[in-house]
Amino acid sequence: MVILLMPDKQNLKVPGPADKRVNPVWYSPVKQNTWTNDYVCNGMIKRFNNNALFTHTRMLQFYDQFTGNLIHQAVR
């Protein structure tokens, strides 16, 4: 899950390669690989609602880790 922050909250980005700041990324546990995409996405969104970054986020994007395809997008 890629957490796309609001434009005025770029200071919340995390350090990435070559001293570049990147959006935070959350991964689902390996045990969830057999679950449906919708079930995993809904569970991660539910947990994310209790996170401090929630109020500074404009969009969440979920990608398939193996294919790189966008599988779900949630807009605040």
Secondary structure, 3 states (H helix, E strand, C coil): CEEEECHHHHHHCEECHHHCEECCECCCCHHHHHCCHHHHHHHHHHHHCCCHHHHHEEEEEEECCCCCCEEEEEEC
